[in-house]
Amino acid sequence: MEKQWYVVNTYSGHESKVKEKLEMKAESMGMKDYICRIIIPEETVVEEKNGVKKEKTRKLFPGYILVEMVMTDEAWYVVRNTPGVTGFIGSSGKGAKPTPLQPQEVDNVLRSMGMSRLEMDNDLEVGTKVKIVAGPFAGMFGTIETLDTEHQTLTIVIDLFGQETSVEAELSQIEKA
């Protein structure tokens, strides 16, 4: 089975607590291979009050978190029975497992946060074909030439006007072709 992204409903305002508890549970129960990443979709907003600009973090979907997991019976049980979790989105209830998010949906949310569903260590390597989905070269296909895991950037060779050209992109700007 492969990892997929699911939306988990929580009590509003308890997203951080649920994320922390779920990470602790996954660690203590040896489920780190099944419950991989837990993300609270947020964005940074600049607000001006009395002439003073302040950066503030705002939740994109209050009451919801995204969980990347392998949907086994045990992993499903662990997530559902974490304090603060009220259920999965996309499940009809009655013991039915939820429907995972489509890759495009996950990409849109993660890209807005400057993240990617791809992991440099596991999903990408030199020679992998990718599609650039954001930036000046959006819509172009290329091959990975170099990876910089520290800065989450990569160099991609694309065909630009009949010539091979190297361009730099962030991990959040590409997807596997």
N, C-alpha and C positions, 0 to 999 in steps of 0.2 A: 504494500500500500504506500501511497505517496502523501507527502505533506500538502495540506490545503488550508485555506483561510476560512474561518468561521466568525460570525458575529455573535457575541455573548451579551445578553441583557443583564444589567446589574442595577442595584438601587442607585438612583441618581445621586451624584456627589460621592459615591463610594468606589468609583472606578480605580483609584490608586490603591485603596485597601485591598480590593479584589485582586488586582494585578500582583501585589506583594504576596498575598496569601496563596494565590495560584502558583506563583514561582516557587514559594517555600514548599508547597505540597508536591509539586513535580520533582523537586530536588530530593525531598525526604522519602518519597515513594519510588524513586528510581525511574521516573517517567520523563526525564529530560529528552530522551530520544523520540517521544511521542508528543509531548507538549513543548514545542520549540520556542516560539516567540510570542510575546503578549504585548500588544501596543494599544495605548490610549490615543486615539486620533485627536491631535491638537494643532492649533496654529498660533503664531505670535502676532498680536495686534498692537498697534501703537495708538494709544488714546491720549487726547489732550484735555487736561482739566486745569482750569485757572492758569492757563498759559504754560503749564508744565507738561511735557510729553513723557509718557510712561509706557514701557513695554509690558504687555499683559498676555498671559497664555490663556487661550479660550478653547474649550472642548468643541470639536466639530460635531460630535454626536453624543450629547450628554446622556448618560445611562447605558452606554455601550462600549465594549472593548473588542479588539480584533485578536483572535488567537490562531496562530499557525500550528496545526497539529495533524497527527496521523489519527484518523477516526477509528480507534479500536473501542471495543466495549468498555475496557478498563479506563482508557483516557477519557471517554465520554462521561463515564461515571464520576471520575475525579473532578472534572470541570463542573458538571451539574451540581455536585454536592459540596462545592466550595462556598463558605459563608459569603453572602452578598450577591451570589449569582441567582437570577430568577429564571434563567433558561437560555436556550439558543434561539436565534432568529432563523426561520426557515424549517422549523420542525412542526409537524402537525400535532405534536403531543402524542399521547397514547403509546409511548415507547418507540416512536419513529425517530430515526437519526436525522439530523438537520442537513440541509442542502448547503454545500460550500459556496463561497463567493466566486464569481467568474474572475479570471486573471485580470481582465481589463478594469473591473471594479476595484480590485485591490491596488492595482498600479496607480489609478487615479488618486486614491486616498493617500497612499504612501508617497507618491510624487509631490503632492501638495505639502507634505511634511519634510521634503528633501530626502526621502528614503527610497529604498527599492525592495521588491520582494525577492530579488536575486541576492545570493550571498557570494561574495567574491571568492571565498575559499572553496566552496562546494560546487557552485553552479557555473563559474566562468574560468576559462583558462586561455592561454595564448592559442590562437587559431580558431576560437569559437566564432561562429557567424552571429552577428547581432543587428538589430534595427535601432536606429537613433529615433527616439520619439519626442524629444524636446530640444530646443536650442536652434541655432542657425542651420543645422544639417538635418533637421527633423524629416523623417520619411525615407532617409537613405539607409542602405544596407552596407555592412562592412565586416571586416575580420579583425579580431582583437590582436594587436601587436605587442602591447605591454600592459601590465596591471600594476597599480600602485595601491596596495591594500591599506596603507597607513592613511592616505588622503582620500580613499574611495574614488579614485579616478582611473581612467584607462585611455590608452592611445588606440585608435581604430583606423585601419586603412580603408578608405572609401574610394570609389571611382568618381572623380570630379572632372567633368569635361574630357573624358577619355584618358585621364592620367591618374595613377595611384597617388593619393594624397593622405598624409597622416593628420588626423584631427584628435584633439583631446575632448573627452566627455566625462561627466560625472556618472556614477553608478545609477543615479536616479533618472538619467536621461536616456537609458537604453533598455532594451528587452531582448531576450533570446529570439533569434529569427526562426 
